[in-house]
Amino acid sequence: MEIERYENKLLDRIELSFTLRHHGKSTPSRKQILHAILSHEKVKNPDLVIIKNCNTRFGQALTSGLAYIYQSEEAMKVEASYIHKRHESLRESEPEPEVEGTAEEDGGDE
């Protein structure tokens, strides 16, 4: 997983732009992406993480997107209500297996 990290102090969050290679595997679910980000960033409270704009490139095993890690629930109020509702199901059930794969393992034409 490749991650570009930006600290947005105005909105009290860390913004991650990620690229995930999943060669030989199916497209990862949002839950798998959430757990990959939790393990990569050592986030203590998964309720403060929002996954947005996940896109898988056609014909490639490459998924990119954005993740926001908020510092408090108060800061999360800037997100729309449908985003909060979408993430409720990610947090309720058991975690799926983590997504493995890095850019070093897989080749690509970037």
Buried (B, 14 or more C-beta within 10 A) or exposed (E): BEBEEEEEEEBBBBBBBBBBBBBEEEBBBBBBBBBBBBEBBEBEEBBBBBBBEBEBEEEBBBBBBBBBBBBEEEBBEEBEEEBEEBBEEBEEEEEBEEBEBEBEEBEEEE
